[in-house]
Amino acid sequence: MKDAVVLRVQDASQVAEARREVRRVTDAAGFSEAIAGKVAIIVTELATNIIKHATHGGEIIMKAIEIEGVAGVEVISLDKGPGIANVAEAIRDGFSTAGGSGTGLGAISRMSDVFDIHSVPGRGTAILSRVWIKRPKNFDSWLNQGVDVVCVPKPGEDVAGDGWCVRDAPPHIELMVVDGLGHGPFAAEAAIAAMEVFRTTKERLPVELMQAAHLALRSTRGAAMAIARIDCVRREIVFCGVGNIAAAIAAPGMMHRMMSYDGVVGDEAYKIAGRTYSLPHGAVVVMHSDGIGSHWSLDDYPGLLMKHPGEIAGVLYRDYAKPTDDATVMVARPPALQSYQEAGERKSAWLS
């Protein structure tokens, strides 16, 4: 997954702009005319819904995605409009609250390989659509269904100074979020250096990865960084953070924030140490840069915890992103594995 493109939608003139951006992304991904046209219809319907229903407009976040070498596009529509009282009814063809044909959400659902919607009356609506150039072999794999990221540059910047990585190594899952100091190209340089360390360092314990990144980032402006290593059998997380990357474990009626130490990776990291946390079944792990405000709780959004991770990331971005910084939200729902034997079987299936 790449940095996201944010399309702000407030009036009808921006629908055409959104279609042009769709063409740019789908051309780069190598989509056929037919599939590119499908994505264009989805984005047009989403933008039109925002204009019809959200008085103050909304945003469409679009990014290229890839799994097993198969390209796709993810589109997330976000607004703070009146919300939808009955989501199931709204998806049914023929239903309309704005005098239209009523086929918009139903059509989006049918054309999407992955579709999800979350809406709270009075608080707004989030809709996620994924379209693949062809169905990935392991379509139901954790990397496709269990993790998603919104990574958006500061308004006015071409690149994000944030970065992230995910590694699936059953029974472990490793997550990393990094925020290069400041924003723009020099912040991106620090983030890229940290991601390279995460991808190439053989020692996989979070503390060892952080120590390697601390050395590698000496020639950059430095970064805040957090690494989580999840054991899906023991249901434990080893977490190591330096700087102001926020991380939390969220489950029904519960949220536990994980602790980072003060400092800057690549400059002065006052303490590099890991802590172990338990991971309840059904929980999600949320990690985000300081471009996202930290005073959130998923309990404020009925039903959101069970939605696709991209929906959760999108809603947190919508409601807590700061306009003065890059913003990154990673959400992961680790699979529940009963044994290391099952983990080995899952890895074999993933590699087959």
TORMI-517487 format. One line per field, with one value per residue (C-alpha): residue in one letter; z, x, y; residue number from 0. Coordinates in Angstrom, 2 decimals, decimal comma. Layout:
aa <- c(a;...)
up <- c(Z;...)
east <- c(X;...)
north <- c(Y;...)
i <- c(NUM;...)
//
This chain:
aa <- c(m;k;d;a;v;v;l;r;v;q;d;a;s;q;v;a;e;a;r;r;e;v;r;r;v;t;d;a;a;g;f;s;e;a;i;a;g;k;v;a;i;i;v;t;e;l;a;t;n;i;i;k;h;a;t;h;g;g;e;i;i;m;k;a;i;e;i;e;g;v;a;g;v;e;v;i;s;l;d;k;g;p;g;i;a;n;v;a;e;a;i;r;d;g;f;s;t;a;g;g;s;g;t;g;l;g;a;i;s;r;m;s;d;v;f;d;i;h;s;v;p;g;r;g;t;a;i;l;s;r;v;w;i;k;r;p;k;n;f;d;s;w;l;n;q;g;v;d;v;v;c;v;p;k;p;g;e;d;v;a;g;d;g;w;c;v;r;d;a;p;p;h;i;e;l;m;v;v;d;g;l;g;h;g;p;f;a;a;e;a;a;i;a;a;m;e;v;f;r;t;t;k;e;r;l;p;v;e;l;m;q;a;a;h;l;a;l;r;s;t;r;g;a;a;m;a;i;a;r;i;d;c;v;r;r;e;i;v;f;c;g;v;g;n;i;a;a;a;i;a;a;p;g;m;m;h;r;m;m;s;y;d;g;v;v;g;d;e;a;y;k;i;a;g;r;t;y;s;l;p;h;g;a;v;v;v;m;h;s;d;g;i;g;s;h;w;s;l;d;d;y;p;g;l;l;m;k;h;p;g;e;i;a;g;v;l;y;r;d;y;a;k;p;t;d;d;a;t;v;m;v;a;r;p;p;a;l;q;s;y;q;e;a;g;e;r;k;s;a;w;l;s)
up <- c(0,00;-0,89;0,47;0,01;-2,24;-0,50;-2,64;-0,89;-2,10;-1,48;-4,79;-8,07;-9,91;-7,82;-9,06;-12,41;-10,59;-8,63;-11,86;-13,29;-10,18;-10,50;-14,04;-12,92;-10,17;-12,25;-15,22;-12,94;-11,56;-15,06;-14,82;-17,94;-19,30;-17,88;-14,33;-14,40;-15,47;-12,53;-10,08;-11,74;-11,23;-7,57;-6,94;-8,82;-6,74;-3,49;-4,38;-5,45;-2,16;-0,21;-2,15;-1,68;2,00;3,74;4,14;4,77;2,20;2,88;1,63;-0,57;0,22;-2,59;-2,79;-4,79;-2,97;-3,82;-2,54;-4,06;-6,97;-7,74;-7,98;-6,65;-5,56;-2,23;-1,92;1,42;1,50;4,68;5,73;8,87;7,48;9,10;8,88;7,80;10,19;8,48;6,61;5,34;3,84;2,29;0,44;-1,05;-4,66;-5,03;-1,65;-1,68;0,80;-1,65;-4,57;-6,70;-8,25;-5,04;-6,74;-5,53;-2,46;-3,93;-7,10;-5,15;-3,08;-6,17;-8,04;-5,05;-4,22;-0,61;0,66;4,13;5,55;8,98;9,80;13,01;12,84;13,54;13,25;9,65;7,30;6,20;3,17;2,05;-1,38;-2,74;-6,36;-7,55;-11,07;-10,47;-7,33;-5,30;-4,74;-0,96;-0,99;2,61;3,93;6,96;4,87;2,74;5,38;8,71;8,37;6,72;6,84;6,03;5,39;4,19;3,60;5,25;3,06;0,45;0,57;-2,19;0,06;3,59;6,20;7,86;6,94;7,97;7,43;8,10;8,18;8,40;9,85;11,54;14,43;14,62;13,05;13,10;12,75;12,46;12,21;11,81;11,75;10,37;12,25;10,61;7,21;3,53;1,72;4,59;6,98;4,29;4,01;7,70;7,40;4,36;6,20;9,11;6,81;5,11;8,47;9,31;5,98;5,98;9,59;10,34;14,10;14,53;18,21;18,52;20,71;18,26;15,32;17,15;18,01;14,37;13,25;15,82;14,17;10,60;11,13;12,43;9,05;8,88;10,90;13,02;13,71;16,20;15,74;17,25;16,63;17,79;17,53;18,04;19,02;17,67;19,64;23,03;22,42;23,51;22,10;22,62;22,02;21,71;21,03;20,98;20,54;20,06;18,08;19,89;20,18;21,81;22,15;21,77;22,58;23,49;26,54;26,95;25,66;26,84;25,62;25,12;26,33;24,26;25,75;25,14;22,53;18,82;16,86;15,21;17,73;21,45;22,39;26,16;26,60;24,15;25,85;25,17;27,17;26,90;26,80;26,62;23,55;24,18;21,53;19,22;19,89;17,33;17,54;16,57;15,94;14,70;14,27;16,17;13,14;14,71;18,03;20,80;22,69;20,86;21,93;19,67;22,23;20,91;17,57;17,96;15,80;14,43;16,25;14,13;10,81;8,26;9,62;6,80;8,07;11,57;10,26;8,05;10,84;13,19;10,41;9,64;13,23;14,66;11,86;12,36;9,33;10,20;9,89;8,05;9,39;9,59;11,21;11,14;12,35;12,64;13,74;14,43;13,58;16,41;16,11;18,44;18,02;16,39;14,13;12,87;12,36;10,22;8,15;7,65;6,53;4,09;2,62;2,34;0,51;-1,79)
east <- c(0,00;1,23;0,69;-2,92;-4,32;-6,91;-9,68;-11,76;-15,35;-17,59;-19,31;-20,19;-17,15;-14,90;-16,53;-14,75;-11,47;-11,99;-12,52;-9,28;-7,40;-8,95;-7,63;-4,12;-4,10;-5,66;-3,37;-0,34;-1,68;-2,16;-5,92;-7,89;-10,39;-13,24;-11,87;-10,71;-14,22;-15,64;-13,44;-14,43;-18,12;-17,49;-15,68;-18,33;-21,10;-19,23;-18,48;-22,08;-23,35;-21,11;-22,41;-26,04;-25,93;-23,02;-23,61;-19,95;-18,61;-16,20;-13,13;-12,30;-9,02;-7,63;-4,49;-2,92;-2,65;-0,89;-0,88;0,96;1,93;-1,74;-2,58;-5,69;-7,16;-8,71;-11,20;-12,51;-15,28;-15,56;-18,06;-19,51;-23,03;-26,28;-25,39;-27,61;-30,25;-30,66;-27,54;-28,96;-31,94;-29,71;-27,66;-30,80;-31,33;-34,19;-33,73;-33,06;-33,20;-32,18;-34,55;-32,11;-32,46;-31,33;-28,88;-25,66;-24,66;-26,04;-24,03;-20,85;-21,31;-21,75;-18,76;-16,39;-14,30;-14,31;-17,05;-17,76;-19,78;-20,05;-22,51;-23,69;-26,68;-25,49;-21,80;-21,22;-20,52;-17,44;-17,51;-14,65;-14,31;-11,48;-11,19;-8,50;-7,15;-7,84;-8,74;-5,58;-4,98;-5,15;-7,97;-8,93;-5,38;-4,68;-2,68;-5,76;-8,49;-6,78;-4,63;-4,98;-3,31;-4,22;-1,01;-1,63;0,88;0,41;-1,89;0,29;3,06;3,64;5,13;4,41;7,13;5,50;6,00;4,94;5,66;3,90;5,49;3,48;5,64;3,30;2,84;4,14;2,98;5,26;4,01;5,97;5,00;7,59;7,27;10,25;10,74;8,84;7,31;8,21;11,16;13,67;11,15;10,41;14,13;14,25;11,08;12,42;15,66;13,68;11,51;14,61;15,98;12,69;12,65;16,29;17,39;17,61;17,11;13,38;12,93;11,54;14,38;17,01;15,18;14,92;18,62;19,50;17,25;18,83;22,22;20,90;19,10;22,16;22,62;18,98;16,98;15,67;12,24;9,71;9,18;7,24;7,41;4,95;5,63;2,45;2,45;-0,89;-0,76;0,25;-1,85;0,96;2,49;6,06;6,09;9,02;8,48;10,69;9,04;5,42;3,98;0,77;-0,27;-3,23;-4,98;-8,75;-11,36;-15,06;-15,32;-11,54;-8,60;-5,01;-2,47;1,07;3,97;6,75;9,87;10,97;13,62;14,39;15,53;18,81;19,56;18,91;16,95;17,01;15,79;15,19;13,24;10,34;7,22;4,90;1,11;-1,67;-3,90;-7,55;-9,39;-11,31;-8,99;-7,44;-4,06;-4,00;-0,77;-0,64;1,65;1,14;-0,66;-3,64;-5,01;-4,77;-8,01;-10,11;-12,00;-13,60;-16,40;-17,61;-18,42;-20,97;-20,08;-16,85;-14,58;-15,92;-15,49;-12,68;-9,44;-9,53;-12,87;-11,46;-8,36;-10,50;-12,84;-9,95;-8,31;-11,58;-12,24;-8,74;-6,32;-4,46;-4,25;-0,66;1,10;1,35;-1,16;-0,81;-3,15;-2,47;-5,13;-4,48;-6,77;-4,41;-5,78;-6,56;-4,25;-4,69;-1,24;2,13;1,14;-1,79;0,58;2,79;-0,19;-1,22;2,28;2,34;-1,00;0,22;3,39;1,71)
north <- c(0,00;3,49;6,98;7,96;10,67;12,83;14,30;16,94;16,96;19,96;20,70;19,03;20,43;18,22;15,02;15,41;16,06;12,86;10,89;12,29;11,18;7,72;7,50;8,43;5,78;2,99;3,70;3,44;0,14;-1,30;-1,70;-2,60;-0,09;-2,16;-2,33;1,30;2,24;0,30;2,22;5,50;4,67;3,82;7,10;9,08;7,52;8,16;11,77;12,35;10,90;13,27;16,27;15,20;14,31;16,07;19,80;20,54;18,10;15,28;13,47;10,52;8,77;6,65;4,55;1,77;-1,57;-4,82;-8,37;-11,35;-9,12;-8,40;-4,70;-3,06;0,24;1,12;3,97;5,29;7,89;9,97;12,60;14,15;14,33;13,21;9,53;6,63;5,38;1,97;0,89;-2,41;-0,59;2,09;-0,54;-2,11;-1,01;1,43;3,10;6,84;9,70;12,41;11,96;9,95;6,52;4,89;2,51;4,18;2,14;-1,08;-0,57;0,22;-2,94;-5,13;-3,68;-3,92;-6,97;-5,72;-3,42;-2,09;0,78;2,36;5,11;6,74;9,10;12,63;11,74;10,77;7,89;5,96;3,66;1,40;-0,19;-2,32;-3,41;-5,84;-6,23;-9,93;-11,84;-12,60;-16,32;-15,93;-13,38;-14,13;-13,83;-11,67;-9,19;-8,53;-8,56;-7,92;-4,80;-1,41;1,99;5,56;7,54;11,10;13,91;17,27;19,42;21,11;18,48;15,91;13,22;12,08;12,27;9,27;5,63;2,16;-1,52;-4,83;-8,28;-11,51;-14,29;-16,81;-17,10;-13,54;-10,30;-7,26;-3,71;-0,49;3,18;5,94;9,73;11,65;14,91;17,74;17,07;17,06;15,40;15,47;13,90;11,30;10,54;9,60;7,51;5,65;4,85;3,42;1,31;-0,08;-1,18;-2,88;-4,75;-5,89;-6,44;-10,16;-9,83;-9,34;-8,45;-4,91;-3,65;-4,93;-3,39;-0,08;-0,12;-0,80;2,05;4,38;3,84;3,98;7,30;9,17;10,88;11,98;14,49;11,59;10,21;8,95;5,22;2,33;-1,42;-4,07;-7,80;-9,81;-13,48;-14,72;-17,98;-16,64;-13,51;-11,20;-8,04;-6,95;-3,19;-0,80;2,90;6,00;9,38;10,31;7,41;6,44;2,80;1,12;-2,22;-1,81;-4,43;-4,20;-1,94;-1,78;0,23;-0,13;2,41;1,12;3,23;4,83;6,41;9,99;10,68;10,79;7,75;8,73;11,48;11,05;7,96;8,12;4,57;1,72;-1,03;-3,33;-4,01;-7,00;-6,63;-9,18;-9,20;-10,12;-12,09;-9,79;-6,86;-4,55;-2,84;0,84;2,75;6,34;9,33;12,56;13,97;12,17;13,41;10,84;11,46;8,88;5,81;3,23;2,92;6,29;4,60;1,80;-1,18;0,27;-2,19;-5,07;-3,26;-3,62;-2,13;0,44;1,71;2,14;3,92;6,15;7,22;8,04;10,05;11,85;12,88;13,37;14,35;17,64;19,97;20,97;17,61;14,30;11,79;8,01;5,49;1,74;-0,71;-4,45;-7,25;-10,19;-13,64;-16,02;-19,03;-21,99;-23,52;-23,17;-26,08;-24,00;-21,08;-23,28;-24,38;-20,78;-19,85;-22,77;-21,70;-18,13;-19,16;-21,70)
i <- c(0;1;2;3;4;5;6;7;8;9;10;11;12;13;14;15;16;17;18;19;20;21;22;23;24;25;26;27;28;29;30;31;32;33;34;35;36;37;38;39;40;41;42;43;44;45;46;47;48;49;50;51;52;53;54;55;56;57;58;59;60;61;62;63;64;65;66;67;68;69;70;71;72;73;74;75;76;77;78;79;80;81;82;83;84;85;86;87;88;89;90;91;92;93;94;95;96;97;98;99;100;101;102;103;104;105;106;107;108;109;110;111;112;113;114;115;116;117;118;119;120;121;122;123;124;125;126;127;128;129;130;131;132;133;134;135;136;137;138;139;140;141;142;143;144;145;146;147;148;149;150;151;152;153;154;155;156;157;158;159;160;161;162;163;164;165;166;167;168;169;170;171;172;173;174;175;176;177;178;179;180;181;182;183;184;185;186;187;188;189;190;191;192;193;194;195;196;197;198;199;200;201;202;203;204;205;206;207;208;209;210;211;212;213;214;215;216;217;218;219;220;221;222;223;224;225;226;227;228;229;230;231;232;233;234;235;236;237;238;239;240;241;242;243;244;245;246;247;248;249;250;251;252;253;254;255;256;257;258;259;260;261;262;263;264;265;266;267;268;269;270;271;272;273;274;275;276;277;278;279;280;281;282;283;284;285;286;287;288;289;290;291;292;293;294;295;296;297;298;299;300;301;302;303;304;305;306;307;308;309;310;311;312;313;314;315;316;317;318;319;320;321;322;323;324;325;326;327;328;329;330;331;332;333;334;335;336;337;338;339;340;341;342;343;344;345;346;347;348;349;350;351)
//
